[in-house]
Amino acid sequence: MLENINIHSSVAAYVQIENTVEFAVASGRLKAGDQLPSVRELSERLKLNPNTVGKSYRDLEVMGVVFTRRGMGVYINKGVEAKCRENSRRRIVGRLHEVVSEAKAAGMTPQEIKTVCTASCAIDAEPYGETPPSLLAMAKTKK
């Protein structure tokens, strides 16, 4: 978790950090009381400006996902698991609906959309990573 950020993604780097933390809490990989890396440590690891990481942490604090102990670090709040799960799922369902609607508007059939979704589910990939070539091959139109 928080090992890399895709600077070529349409999702801003600070949002990728926020989402990654929320996804980790929602899935149980991060638990109440777990400490996040320091701003300096994470910015060096991800090769990002410390202000970008700081913004993510401040946003997560405003959302109630984390709390800061001055001079000690940033920690996951108690009781935020259900909130993170609901927020993540709401955001993902909304994005999926948008993508499926775009696909239909571009002329893809429901079966083609299902085939791409099934193939995507079978691939173990991190969010915001590059699209695997096997999926990109599915974008080629049949003559």
N, C-alpha and C positions, 0 to 999 in steps of 0.2 A: 504494500500500500504506500502511496505517495513516493513511488520510485522514479516516475518520470511524468512529464507533461508534454503533450503534443502541441508545439507552438504553431503548427500548420492547421490545427483544428479550427472550426468556426466557433467553438466554445472558448471564451476568454480563459487565460491561464488561472486567474484567481477563482473563476467559477468552477473550473476543473478540480481545483483543490477543495473547494467547499463541497462539491458533489461527491468527491471521493471520500471525504470524511463522513458525510451523511450516509452514503452507501455502506461504508464499513460499519457504522453504528446500526443501520437497518438490518444488516446481515449478521450482526453479532461478532464481527471481527474486532470491533472496538467496543469496549464496555465502560460503564460509568467508572470514573476515577482514572482511566487510562490517560497517560500523558502523551501529548503530541510533541513532535520535535520542536526545538526552539526555532524562532523566525530565522535566525542566522544559519542554523544547521540545515533547515529545509531549503532556504534560498540557495545555499551552496550546493546541496545535493541535486536540486532541480535546475540549477544554473539560471535562476530568476533574480530579479531585483528584490531585495528584502521588503520594499514597500508593497510589492504584489502579494507576498506571503502574509505580511501584516494586515493588508486589506481583507484577505480571506479569513484570517483569524478574528478580526473585528466583526466581520459580517456573521460568522458562526456564533460569536458571542451575542450579538444583537438578536439572532434567531433563537438563542437559548440552548444551543447545542453544546457549547463549551463555556467554561469559566476560566478566568485568569487569576492566578495567585501571584501578586507582584513579587518579582525576583525569584519565583519558584517555577513558573511555567504555565502552560495551557492544558486544561484537563477536560475530559468528557463529562458533561453534567449527568446527574442521576435522573432517571425517568424519561429520557428523551428517545428511547428506542422506538416506541409506537409512533411518535411524532415523525421521526426520521423515515420510518417505513412508509407511512402515509404520504409524506411530502415527496419521497422518491417515486413511489408508485403513481401518484397523481401526475407528476412531471413526465414520467416515462410513458404513461398511457396517453397523455396529451401529445407528446412527440410522435408516438406510434400512429395515432389517429391522423396527425398532420402528414406523416410520410406515406401512409396508405392512401390518403386522399390525393396526394401529389401523384403517386404511382397510377392510380385509376385515371386521373386527369391526363396523364401522359400516355394512356392507352394500354397499360399493363392489365392483364386479366387477373381475376382473383386467384386463379391457380398459379400463375407466375409469381404473384406476391407471396402466396403461401410457400412456394418452393424456395424462394429467396430467404424467407423467414426461417424455414426449417433448416436450410443449409447454414444460416447465420447462427442459429441456436446450437448447432453441432460443433461449432468452432470455439475453442477456449481462447478468448481474447480480452484484453483490457479495454475499458471505455476510452474513447478518444484516440485509439490507435489507428494506424493506417488500415484501410480496407484490404483484406487478404485477396491475392490474385484470383483464387478460386471463386470468390464472390464477384469480383469485377468481371470475370469471364461470363457470368450470367447476364451481364448488361448488354452483351452483343445481341443484336437483333437477328432473327432467323429470316433467311431470304425465301 
